[in-house]
Amino acid sequence: MNILLVEDEDGIRLGLATFLQRRGHRVLAAADLGTAHGLLAAESVDLLVSDWHVGAGRADGLVRSARCPVFVVSGYPEEVEADPAKVTVLAKPVLPHDLLERIEALAAATIDAVPAAVAAARPAACWDDLPADARGVIEQVLALARAGGRAGIAQDGNLLVVEGPWASTNERDVELAAAMGGDFRVVRRAEGLAFVLRLFRDGRPDAADVVVALGQPWPGPGAGLAVDCDRAELARLDEFLAAVAAARERAAAGETVAFLNVPAAWRLCLETSGTGLAMPKREVPGPRLPAFLNELWSA
């Protein structure tokens, strides 16, 4: 989900943003209400998570202007004035894992509700055989198109061409779709606006000449290479880590190996390996106890 996090305390904002990002969410963070209003207007936001008192002001205006679900966090929940149909009020303190559970429940409900329209537009042919990254881009573009009519898809084993009606009137939706990858255009047809999306079937980056599945042999040095982890069982983590080590050896020789469709659990393992922390902080919390007090504490 795209989450806008509004919190004026730097440590809480940084720690919570890191926590949510490592669990697969995109987090836009704001330390003040002015920045938050700007991000809310400019970005596509699926959820607003905001403290009620931000700096010297209150988040009531921000909450009213949000077009997405809102979680308001407050030490005095009885003060929060908001539409209960849109706003969930959480009393402080809120543990990160409790907040994550609520976010994931909301995401699951959204996935169940929103793509009923997307499913009607989803191209049936070869859909289940597409890699996850290609399916993800197409689904998001179909959702932005806001058209219930069925889209068409053609492929030659390498390149995908998806076409369908474009009913959105929001210029920002065009920008978002164009930023998702591939070649995206909105064109005018006799029956109205339509979109055309062209992208590699395997979602490979431009620098990759060859895409191999995890576990397949790699070509010799000199070829641009991408390793596709799509649908690999999570138990194959050691195999993935071995591939990452081999990729680092190639990187030392000036070559790049890209990894596609890496499961979130594997990415988290890479990010936290060697740190000993689930949510590392940039600065050591303090002040530290004096040495003699530390000895007393551990006695």
ABEGO torsion letter per residue (X at the ends): XBBBBBBABAAAAAAAAAAAAAAGBBBBBBABAAAAAAAAAABBBABBBBBABBEABBAAAAAAABABBBBBBBABAAABBBBAAABBBBBOBBBAAAAAAAAAAAAAAAAAAAAAAAAAABBABGAAABBAAAAAAAAAAAAAAGBABBBBBBBAGABBBBBBBBABABAAAAAAAAAAEEBBBBBBBAAEBBBBBBBBAAGBBAABABBBBBGBBBBBBGBBBBBBABGBBAAAAAAAAAAAAAAAAAAAAGBBBBBBGBBAAAAAAAAABGAGBABBBABBBOBBBBAAAAAAAAX
